[in-house]
Amino acid sequence: MNNQNSHNFRNAGQNPDFKSKKYPPAQNTEPRLYRPQKKSPKSHESHRAPVRIIPLGGLNEIGKNMTVFECSNDMFILDCGLAFPDAEMPGVDIVIPDFSYVIHHKDKLRGIVITHGHEDHIGGLAYLLKKVNAPVYGSAMTIGLIKHKLEEHGILNKVPLHVMDARKTMKMGCMTAEFIKVNHSIPGSMGVIIYTPAGVLVHTGDFKVDFSPVDGERIDLGYFGALGNKGVLALMADSTNAERPGYTPSESKVGASFEKLFARAGNRRIIIATFSSNIHRVQQIINMAAKTKRKVAVLGRSMVNVIATALELGYLEVPKNIIIDIETIDQYAPEQLVLITTGSQGEPMSALTRMAMHDHNKINITPLDFIILSATPIPGNEKHVTKVVNELLKSGAEVIYESMYDVHVSGHACQEELKLMLALTRPKFFIPMHGEYKHLVKHRGLALEMGIPKENILLSSIGNVIETDGNTMQIVGQVPAGRTLVDGLGVGDVGSIVLRDRKHLSEDGLIIIIIGIQKNTNEIVAGPDIVSRGFVYVREAEDMMVQAKLLMKHVLNGCSYAELREWASLKTKLRDKMSEFIFEQTKRSPMILPIIMEI
């Protein structure tokens, strides 16, 4: 943590007026519904402007959530997130949606509405805003986190950012969007109500129902119910936990677990790894640290940035002088310290992983450490988390993780909460959102239980154009959609062919054939030399490599003058012969790369 961030923490803690963010009471508690001019029913139905819903991410996948809403000559975007690469994408840093449809229609774009500040909802925003110009709307916490991202990309001063409270509306041409308060695992989370000529659309965003939230800001169930009473054309709802029965426990349950675990830690130093965005969890850790008279130090760049933003905006309440700079921890005994860190998912470069591998320049893990992993491993990260836990245990520390104690709760609604949302809004049509196909199917089953006709439930995919005029809703077309891979500074320059080659290299290795040809005479004056990388250890396969070299000489000696000038066909011949020989010897198929140098 740098001194500036530490200074921000201390100032926030000393401010006597420092309070949690509170939304002002709304002047009008009734939902604003579209009211068309009075016409006969037939005329009214036939002249409604159709509304199109176009998911560009977040369907049949986890992450990179992005949905376009379009009506007449107006369009706006709901969320613009990223996903993290899987094992089939070696070397890729992040995955963002394909923006080509939005870029092609950027003249129609009226704004970008962001439900909350998680990476799967804001991580692609900077890349999109380099291509289009549009105002961005979100809660104070969401906009605070977006500012950091835009600053990193050098475009902060080019983008209009608007902080919006719940029940505030945003005009999007012939549509109007309105925020509605929901609970999630990050402060400032919102659902969105979209008023259109065809009717009212409700998008929950990521949500859960928490009746005892840490910050006291409950989901606005009354407003959802008022919308249902007025009439909801379509509900789009979070499906992440649709497979889980019952209710998602309250975040405050973790606080009760922390109280027991802090007592169990005794005189040991406490290290807690959690998601940097889970400010409610950080608040509970700080509360317990204050109660047990411990100081708090923060590790990890993302953790420092998010906590600094939360303090600045009033989402964290911190007692005076409780947060200390990481540089000063040597001045305190182990029983006086709590360290809050990143790395709950076993990320290779995270602070906790570097501690586990004895590679952290400030923290050395010892038997005097009591470590809590306050997060559930994201699918695919289980092996990374297990490796970190094993290494921490080898250092003598005690490690507490989710499967042993209640140190984590989800931020997403389980089945009974999803049913509650359906019961409150009573939509005519239902579109499950945010989840893999199995989650969408399970959510459809819940909607069927709640009495929504099967023909009124749409299981869609990214790129599908869903159109409604208020009477019917159906998929009417397809737009370009998919994934764009970001590798370093390159955006979209890594495609399926590059990934195939990387995967090939990672699985079978590489053989390079190097040949030097005299420019004037076409004589072979150097080589063939053979270099192996990731295929075999040359010293243990000398006989095979000698035979391969002789084979390449035989191929070259059999080539005519004209064949030696046609380098493309010569490379193909060398590659084919070497491939056949290697497969006969090893039953493996490394990548073979002939290189011809003209001398």
CORHUGI-V363039 format. One record per helix or strand of 3 or more residues. SS is the DSSP state (H for helix, E for strand). FROM is the first residue (numbers start at 1). TO is the last residue. If there is no record, write none. Layout:
ss=SS from=FROM to=TO
ss=SS from=FROM to=TO
This chain:
ss=H from=3 to=14
ss=H from=41 to=46
ss=E from=51 to=57
ss=E from=66 to=71
ss=E from=74 to=78
ss=E from=82 to=84
ss=E from=94 to=97
ss=H from=100 to=104
ss=H from=106 to=108
ss=E from=109 to=113
ss=H from=119 to=122
ss=H from=125 to=129
ss=E from=136 to=138
ss=H from=140 to=152
ss=H from=156 to=158
ss=E from=161 to=163
ss=E from=169 to=172
ss=E from=175 to=181
ss=E from=190 to=196
ss=E from=199 to=203
ss=H from=221 to=230
ss=E from=234 to=238
ss=H from=252 to=265
ss=E from=269 to=273
ss=H from=279 to=291
ss=E from=295 to=298
ss=H from=301 to=313
ss=H from=326 to=331
ss=H from=334 to=336
ss=E from=337 to=341
ss=H from=351 to=356
ss=E from=369 to=373
ss=H from=382 to=394
ss=E from=398 to=400
ss=H from=415 to=425
ss=E from=429 to=433
ss=H from=437 to=449
ss=H from=454 to=456
ss=E from=464 to=468
ss=E from=473 to=478
ss=E from=483 to=487
ss=H from=496 to=508
ss=E from=510 to=517
ss=E from=524 to=533
ss=H from=538 to=540
ss=H from=542 to=557
ss=H from=561 to=565
ss=H from=567 to=586
ss=E from=591 to=598
